[in-house]
Protein backbone atom coordinates (compact mmCIF):
# COMPACT_ATOMS: atom_id res chain seq x y z
CA UNK A 1 0.00 0.00 0.00
CA UNK A 2 1.08 3.57 -0.66
CA UNK A 3 1.77 5.67 2.45
CA UNK A 4 2.45 9.36 2.83
CA UNK A 5 5.75 10.15 4.53
CA UNK A 6 4.08 13.01 6.40
CA UNK A 7 1.47 10.62 7.81
CA UNK A 8 4.26 8.51 9.38
CA UNK A 9 5.92 11.36 11.26
CA UNK A 10 5.31 10.89 14.97
CA UNK A 11 4.85 7.12 14.81
CA UNK A 12 6.08 5.41 17.98
CA UNK A 13 9.03 3.04 17.65
CA UNK A 14 8.47 0.12 19.99
CA UNK A 15 11.41 -2.05 21.03
CA UNK A 16 10.89 -5.54 22.41
CA UNK A 17 11.14 -4.10 25.94
CA UNK A 18 9.81 -0.55 25.74
CA UNK A 19 9.37 2.61 23.69
CA UNK A 20 12.42 3.93 21.85
CA UNK A 21 10.94 7.21 20.65
CA UNK A 22 9.07 8.92 17.82
CA UNK A 23 9.78 9.09 14.09
CA UNK A 24 11.01 12.58 13.22
CA UNK A 25 12.04 12.23 9.56
CA UNK A 26 13.37 9.75 7.01
CA UNK A 27 16.66 9.36 5.14
CA UNK A 28 16.41 8.04 1.58
CA UNK A 29 19.12 7.35 -0.94
CA UNK A 30 18.99 9.52 -4.04
CA UNK A 31 20.03 6.75 -6.43
CA UNK A 32 17.37 4.12 -5.67
CA UNK A 33 14.85 6.57 -4.19
CA UNK A 34 14.29 4.20 -1.29
CA UNK A 35 14.02 4.97 2.41
CA UNK A 36 17.10 3.59 4.21
CA UNK A 37 16.58 4.91 7.74
CA UNK A 38 13.92 6.21 10.07
CA UNK A 39 15.30 9.07 12.17
CA UNK A 40 13.97 8.52 15.68
CA UNK A 41 13.96 11.11 18.47
CA UNK A 42 14.43 9.15 21.68
CA UNK A 43 13.14 11.66 24.19
CA UNK A 44 14.17 11.79 27.85
CA UNK A 45 15.29 8.18 28.32
CA UNK A 46 18.27 8.76 25.99
CA UNK A 47 18.58 12.52 26.57
CA UNK A 48 16.80 13.41 23.33
CA UNK A 49 19.40 11.70 21.16
CA UNK A 50 18.37 10.91 17.59
CA UNK A 51 19.09 7.41 16.31
CA UNK A 52 18.87 5.73 12.92
CA UNK A 53 16.71 2.64 12.53
CA UNK A 54 16.70 0.66 9.29
CA UNK A 55 13.33 -0.47 7.86
CA UNK A 56 14.89 -3.95 8.02
CA UNK A 57 14.37 -3.82 11.80
CA UNK A 58 10.62 -3.29 11.50
CA UNK A 59 8.12 -5.96 12.44
CA UNK A 60 4.44 -5.79 11.41
CA UNK A 61 3.35 -2.15 11.80
CA UNK A 62 0.30 -1.27 13.86
CA UNK A 63 -1.21 1.24 11.45
CA UNK A 64 -4.25 1.95 13.61
CA UNK A 65 -2.25 2.88 16.72
CA UNK A 66 0.64 4.50 14.80
CA UNK A 67 3.28 2.10 16.13
CA UNK A 68 6.31 0.62 14.38
CA UNK A 69 7.43 -2.42 16.43
CA UNK A 70 11.10 -3.33 15.88
CA UNK A 71 13.14 -6.44 16.64
CA UNK A 72 15.57 -4.47 18.81
CA UNK A 73 16.04 -3.95 22.53
CA UNK A 74 16.43 -0.58 24.18
CA UNK A 75 19.93 -1.61 25.25
CA UNK A 76 20.90 -2.25 21.61
CA UNK A 77 19.69 1.20 20.64
CA UNK A 78 21.39 2.81 23.65
CA UNK A 79 24.75 1.24 22.68
CA UNK A 80 24.48 2.00 18.97
CA UNK A 81 27.12 4.24 17.34
CA UNK A 82 26.45 7.94 17.96
CA UNK A 83 25.66 9.63 14.64
CA UNK A 84 24.90 13.31 14.23
CA UNK A 85 21.75 13.17 12.10
CA UNK A 86 21.94 16.92 11.46
CA UNK A 87 25.07 16.36 9.37
CA UNK A 88 25.61 14.19 6.25
CA UNK A 89 25.94 10.51 7.17
CA UNK A 90 29.09 8.97 5.72
CA UNK A 91 29.47 5.43 4.44
CA UNK A 92 31.96 4.77 7.25
CA UNK A 93 29.32 5.71 9.82
CA UNK A 94 26.89 3.37 8.08
CA UNK A 95 29.44 0.57 8.24
CA UNK A 96 29.74 1.11 11.98
CA UNK A 97 25.96 1.02 12.27
CA UNK A 98 25.72 -2.23 10.31
CA UNK A 99 28.48 -3.76 12.41
CA UNK A 100 26.41 -3.04 15.54
CA UNK A 101 23.02 -4.21 14.29
CA UNK A 102 22.15 -7.55 12.60
CA UNK A 103 21.11 -5.90 9.35
CA UNK A 104 22.23 -6.63 5.82
CA UNK A 105 23.63 -3.63 3.95
CA UNK A 106 21.89 -2.21 0.88
CA UNK A 107 24.90 -1.13 -1.19
CA UNK A 108 27.97 -2.45 -2.97
CA UNK A 109 28.94 -5.93 -4.03
CA UNK A 110 30.51 -9.02 -2.54
CA UNK A 111 30.14 -9.25 1.23
CA UNK A 112 28.13 -6.04 1.62
CA UNK A 113 25.49 -6.87 -0.99
CA UNK A 114 24.91 -10.31 0.49
CA UNK A 115 23.21 -9.04 3.59
CA UNK A 116 25.69 -10.74 5.91
CA UNK A 117 26.27 -9.64 9.49
CA UNK A 118 30.03 -9.93 9.78
CA UNK A 119 32.17 -10.83 12.78
CA UNK A 120 33.89 -7.76 14.19
CA UNK A 121 37.36 -8.86 13.09
CA UNK A 122 36.24 -9.38 9.50
CA UNK A 123 34.28 -6.13 9.63
CA UNK A 124 37.41 -4.25 10.75
CA UNK A 125 39.39 -5.69 7.85
CA UNK A 126 36.69 -4.82 5.32
CA UNK A 127 36.34 -1.34 6.78
CA UNK A 128 40.09 -0.83 6.38
CA UNK A 129 39.91 -2.05 2.78
CA UNK A 130 36.92 0.22 2.16
CA UNK A 131 38.89 3.17 3.53
CA UNK A 132 41.84 2.44 1.27
CA UNK A 133 39.98 1.70 -1.96
CA UNK A 134 36.89 3.91 -1.66
CA UNK A 135 38.04 6.83 0.46
CA UNK A 136 36.42 9.39 -1.82
CA UNK A 137 33.10 7.54 -1.75
CA UNK A 138 33.15 7.28 2.04
CA UNK A 139 33.99 10.92 2.68
CA UNK A 140 32.56 12.85 -0.28
CA UNK A 141 29.97 10.86 -2.23
CA UNK A 142 26.84 11.29 -0.15
CA UNK A 143 23.61 9.70 -1.30
CA UNK A 144 21.46 9.87 1.84
CA UNK A 145 18.95 12.72 1.80
CA UNK A 146 16.55 13.96 4.45
CA UNK A 147 12.84 13.91 3.65
CA UNK A 148 12.55 17.12 5.69
CA UNK A 149 15.21 18.91 3.67
CA UNK A 150 13.95 17.84 0.23
CA UNK A 151 10.40 18.91 1.12
CA UNK A 152 10.13 22.40 -0.35
CA UNK A 153 12.45 21.79 -3.31
CA UNK A 154 11.39 23.53 -6.53
CA UNK A 155 10.06 21.16 -9.21
CA UNK A 156 10.79 22.45 -12.69
CA UNK A 157 9.25 21.33 -15.98
CA UNK A 158 10.95 21.98 -19.31
CA UNK A 159 9.09 25.29 -19.56
CA UNK A 160 8.77 26.57 -16.01
CA UNK A 161 8.25 25.75 -12.35
CA UNK A 162 5.49 23.26 -11.52
CA UNK A 163 5.55 23.82 -7.77
CA UNK A 164 7.23 22.63 -4.58
CA UNK A 165 7.84 19.14 -3.21
CA UNK A 166 5.28 18.76 -0.43
CA UNK A 167 5.38 15.06 0.49
CA UNK A 168 6.41 11.59 -0.66
CA UNK A 169 4.37 8.46 -1.30
CA UNK A 170 6.15 5.22 -0.42
CA UNK A 171 5.32 1.57 -0.97
CA UNK A 172 5.09 0.15 2.56
CA UNK A 173 6.24 -3.29 1.38
CA UNK A 174 9.70 -2.17 0.25
CA UNK A 175 9.99 1.50 1.36
CA UNK A 176 10.57 2.67 -2.18
CA UNK A 177 9.49 6.23 -2.99
CA UNK A 178 6.88 5.86 -5.73
CA UNK A 179 5.93 9.52 -6.11
CA UNK A 180 6.79 13.02 -5.01
CA UNK A 181 3.68 14.98 -4.06
CA UNK A 182 3.90 18.44 -5.63
CA UNK A 183 2.02 21.49 -4.36
CA UNK A 184 1.43 23.50 -7.53
CA UNK A 185 0.45 26.71 -5.76
CA UNK A 186 -1.70 29.40 -7.32
CA UNK A 187 -0.96 28.69 -11.00
CA UNK A 188 -2.99 25.44 -10.83
CA UNK A 189 -5.47 26.48 -8.15
CA UNK A 190 -3.49 24.83 -5.30
CA UNK A 191 -3.85 21.43 -6.97
CA UNK A 192 -1.44 18.70 -5.91
CA UNK A 193 0.08 16.40 -8.53
CA UNK A 194 2.28 13.31 -8.42
CA UNK A 195 5.71 13.09 -10.04
CA UNK A 196 7.55 9.77 -10.30
CA UNK A 197 11.29 9.77 -9.48
CA UNK A 198 11.68 7.95 -12.83
CA UNK A 199 10.76 11.20 -14.59
CA UNK A 200 13.48 13.23 -12.89
CA UNK A 201 16.30 14.31 -15.18
CA UNK A 202 18.47 15.96 -12.53
CA UNK A 203 18.44 17.12 -8.92
CA UNK A 204 20.48 20.22 -8.13
CA UNK A 205 21.11 19.65 -4.44
CA UNK A 206 23.04 22.90 -4.02
CA UNK A 207 20.13 25.05 -5.26
CA UNK A 208 17.29 22.78 -4.06
CA UNK A 209 15.86 22.17 -7.54
CA UNK A 210 14.45 19.09 -9.27
Secondary structure, 3 states (H helix, E strand, C coil): CEEEHHHHCCCEEEECCEEEEEEEEEEEECCCCEEEEEEEECHHHHCCCEEEECHHHECCCECCCCEEEECCCHHHHHCCCCCCCCCCCCHHHHHHHHHHCCCCCCCCCCCHHHCCCCCHHHHHHHHHHHHHHCHHHHHCCCCEEEHHHHCCCEEEECCEEEEEEEEEEEECCCCEEEEEEEECHHHHCCCEEEECHHHCCCCECCCCEC
